[in-house]
Amino acid sequence: MALIIEDGTGVANANSYITVQEAKDYAALRNLTLPTVDADIEPLIIKAFDYLEGFSYKGEPTSPPQDAEFPRDGLYIQGVLFDKNSIPPKLKKAQSQLTYEATQTDLLPTGDGREVIKEKVDVIEVQYAEKGTSVSKPSFSSVESLLSDLVKTGGAGSSSLVSLRV
């Protein structure tokens, strides 16, 4: 599996904003543990990318239709117009953090209404949620903080990030 890095030029079939080395450097600075084999890190990076692609970002895609949410035109970060041919450093940090988070949990859990809500070991008993029950998408405060300047907010007076499932 090969990473295809979006570098701000609208790379076809991009599946990451970061390299394996960037993820490893971020983790090392924060004493976070990633797999030791690069090939084991790549799928985690792609899962992190998929998670990030579910947000509604400020600005507009530079060349719609494009394969990734970035690059973006008209994106202001802290009041300054960001270079439309670049990837925001905070987005890269968010993907690096999510790469680590993917070692701990499923970033985009899916549900079919058969989630176990009760389990008994003696005389084995399992109770499933009713069909249609969804699984909650985990949230990561450190990632939300990194994305706060990039993501559209939920509405008037709201500062919480809203993610969209695609």
N, C-alpha and C positions, 0 to 999 in steps of 0.2 A: 504494500500500500504506500503510495507516494503522496506527500503533501504538495499541494499546489498553492503557493503563497500569493495572496492578493497584496500587491505592493503600492496600490494607488493608481494603477494604470488600467484597471478593468480587466484583469487576467481571466481568461475563459476557464470555466470549471474550477475556480478557486475553492478550496476547502479549508483555508486557514489564513489568519492574519499574522501568525507567528511561525518561527522555525522551531525545531526541537531544541536547538541551543538556547533560544530566547526563553523557552519554557523552563529549561534546566537552570539557567542563570537566575531567573525570577525565583524559582523554588529554593535554590541554594542560598540566596540572600535572606530568605525568610525561614530557613531551616525546615522546609517542607520536603517530604520524601516523594519522589517520583520513581517509577521503575528504572532499573539500571540500564536496560536495553532500549536503545532509541526506537526500534521497531515496536516496542510495547507502549511507548509514549505517543506515537503518531495517532492511533485510534482515539486516545484521550483528547488530543488536540482537536481532532475532527468533531468529537462530541461537544467539546467546548464551543467550537465554531457554530455548530448547529444550534446550541442554546442561544448564542448571541444573535443569530439570524432571526430569532423570534420577537425581537423588540422593534418598536416603532421609533425610528431615529429622526432627529431634527435634520433639516435640510432636505435635499432631493438627490436621488441617484444621478451621477454625472452623465451616464450614457445608458438610459433605460432602453430596452430591458437589459439588465446586467445580472450576472450570476450571484453576486454577493451584495449585501446592503451598503458596503463601502467599496469605492470612494463615493463621497457626497459633495454636492455643491451647495453653497449657501448655509454652511454649518458654522455657527458662531460658537466659540468656546471662550467663556469668561469675557464676552463682549468683543472678541477679536475674530474676524473671518479666518477660518482655518483653510489651509491650502487644499484645494479640491483634489490634488494629485498625491495626497499622502494619507496614511492611516494614523488616526490619533493614538498617541502613546498610551493613553488611559484605556483605550479599547484593547490594545495589545496586552496590557497588564491584566485587564479583566479576563481575557482569554487564557492567560497564563494561570491566573488564580483558579479559573474553572477547570483547567487541565488537572490541577491538583485535586479539586473537589470531585472530579470524575473518578479519582482513585478511591473515594470514600462513599459515593452514592450515585445512583442513576440520575443524571441531570434532567432527562426528559422521560419520566416513567409513563407508561401507557396502561390503560385499564380496559378490561372487557366486562366490568361489572361482576367479576368473580374474585374480588379481593377478599382475603380472609379477614374477618372481623372478630372471630372467636375461635380459639383452638384449645382443645382439652386433650391431654396426653393419655391418661388412664381411661380405658374403654374408648379409645380414639373418637373424638368428636370434632368436626370442623364446621363452622358456619361461615357462609359467604355473604358478602354485601349483595343487595338487590341489584339486578341488571340495570345498567345505566349509571351506576355510581362511578364517579371519576376519581382518579388518583391525583392528589395535589402535586403541583410542580414545586419542587423545593426552591427556597429563596436564599440568597447569599448576600448578607449585608455588606461585605467588603466589595463584592462585585457591583452591587447597586450604588455604592458610594463612588466607585470609579466611573460608572456610566452616567452619573447624575447630570453632567453637562452635555451629554450626547443624546439622551433619550427624551422623547416628548413626555410630558407629565399627564396624569390621568384626568385633569380638568381644572376648573377655576379653583385656586387656593389649594390644590392638591400637589404634593411634592413626591408622592410615591410613584415608583416605576411601574409601568404596566407592560406585561409581556404578552405576546400573541403566539398562539400555537399554529404552526403551518403544517 
